[in-house]
Amino acid sequence: MNKSFFKYEPDEKMYVTDDYISYSDGSEKYFIDLFNSVDVEDDSALLTHIEDWAIKYHLSQERINVISPFLDLFNVNGNVLEIGAGMGAISRWLGKNFRHVDCIEGNINRARALRARTRNMENVDIYAGNALKTNLNACEYDLATLIGVLEYIPFYSDESPEESVVVFLRNIHNTLNDNGILIISIENKFGLKYFSGCAEDHNGDMYSGLMDYPFKSAITFGRNELESLIRQAGFSGVQFYHAYPDYKMPVSVFRECSEIYELNPDVFWPKQILDNIPRKHLFFEPLVIKSLFKEKMVHYFSNSFVILCSKSADTNLKTEWVFVKCTDPLINADYRHWIKIAPDKNRGGFLVEKKALNHNEDIKENNVFSVKLTNQEYVHGSALIMEAFKAFLAKDNYMSFLNLLSEIRGELLKNSAGEDEEGYPLVSGCFFDFCFWNLIRRDGKLIYFDNKWNGKEDMPVDYIIFRNIHNLRHYFIGYVAFNNFEGFCAHLMSILFPAHNAKRLGYLVNLETRLITELLAQNAGMASPGREARKPA
Ligand SMILES: C[S@@+](CC[C@H](N)C(=O)[O-])C[C@H]1O[C@@H](n2cnc3c(N)ncnc32)[C@H](O)[C@@H]1O
């Protein structure tokens, strides 16, 4: 960092200037106080402060999913420049994994919060000031990050949006070593969510990005437009990755490559984005994503890009994996894991590797489950969840949906042994997730994949069918208005199990609550991914 622009302020323990930007989401003072009053090393203690999406955005461990899957490509012995570091959602992770980190943050109070959050990290220096005015030394850094920042560069510049971005990226290009990498994460202005009814993340207006931003705002770009700007800035290597629901708290990331279109996309996509602002649901996104996959076009419509850029065309920007998914953030940290899908170099096809997030063992036990993570061959075929979506939306009085449920019931009955005290057939607890989302149809057969939750007790067949119906609802939230879902569920159950009644349904609801509680994180009631919580002031 060229320090001539800054002055070291010993009381603040950071470098400061007089030149700040107006960016704020109004929460800066809250986070300064919070980080000064808690043990910032204790991630789980921080999580207890999450009350709404705006706070979650700064505290959630999901934030690092945007960069952690790429660690193998980076030089961890090198120097990092984090531009627009905000209030340190990523900075601590950088400090833990790299030799040295320089953070620049344009809002002085954000920089203070960031300093408080990283106060015990001697390898992290904080520079408070406008990155657009900062001179960067040539060839100083091995990694530079622009996580949620590039979109604001045109807003704080007087040049044309394209020109400001190219000039800014050129400066970053200049400050990287010959093998250096820049990671950019940014929303896609053609993200599917903007077509389906989400307001633009940065200015809150519907369709603003699709209309090429008719008024001054932070702005994002389309895939080709962005690649062109990056190349104009001098980067020779450019590799796009795509994040879902978006880069802010990604659950899934895929590498843009031809192989991704050999895989079955259906099993990848988590539930609908449950936004934290009013939004429309003009269509049912998972089925549109499937259509785009069939057309090999999904990479133009992903909600966010993560882009690796290198000075040298020889720098490897390709991960071994083509797809990664982190288990649902609502799951207890003890059972959370990464799923990585990578080409199987020895045998062809793809391998699915599962790795626990917070521990080394591949098996974890609780009162009712043993959770075993095993690597598997990738199962090709069509995901039953997509059939279920279509069947649910078919205009045939749920006949197609009932047929699918009967098929699952038939498979479960083939595997049943014994009955419970009410005479309902029982299956082993390993069938707990014998549900749409874990079944693939291949050659006319149903294949049960990724069955990692092994229930220690036998489970009634009607319970597994109930789980299929009950949990499907979450995918449709916003798109389908459920006025009396319990009644609907009871009706279907009484067709599939003629002796079924309200008392039995109540028993199944309690059973589901008891078992799921064992798997959920303590703050699982929290909101879901959504838009950024601020606009530039
Ligand atoms: C969306 S936030 C992202 C913060 C952080 N990277 C994260 O992921 O949590 C954008 C950040 O970039 C900072 N920023 C935007 N333009 C900047 C500039 N020209 N110089 C320094 N910081 C800037 C803002 O102050 C804000 O903290």
The ligand as an ORCA input file, in Angstrom:
! r2SCAN-3c Opt
* xyz 0 1
  C     -21.694     -4.019     -0.266
  S     -20.476     -3.465      0.818
  C     -19.445     -4.885      0.861
  C     -18.585     -4.893      2.075
  C     -17.704     -6.132      2.219
  N     -16.863     -6.340      1.069
  C     -18.570     -7.326      2.465
  O     -18.667     -8.174      1.569
  O     -19.166     -7.412      3.555
  C     -19.530     -2.359     -0.161
  C     -18.428     -1.702      0.621
  O     -17.545     -1.070     -0.279
  C     -17.171      0.173      0.264
  N     -16.775      1.026     -0.859
  C     -17.500      1.327     -1.948
  N     -16.817      2.163     -2.750
  C     -15.635      2.398     -2.154
  C     -14.499      3.177     -2.477
  N     -14.457      3.911     -3.565
  N     -13.456      3.156     -1.614
  C     -13.490      2.404     -0.480
  N     -14.534      1.662     -0.130
  C     -15.589      1.649     -0.947
  C     -18.410      0.651      0.990
  O     -18.130      1.644      1.959
  C     -18.932     -0.630      1.582
  O     -18.430     -0.863      2.861
*
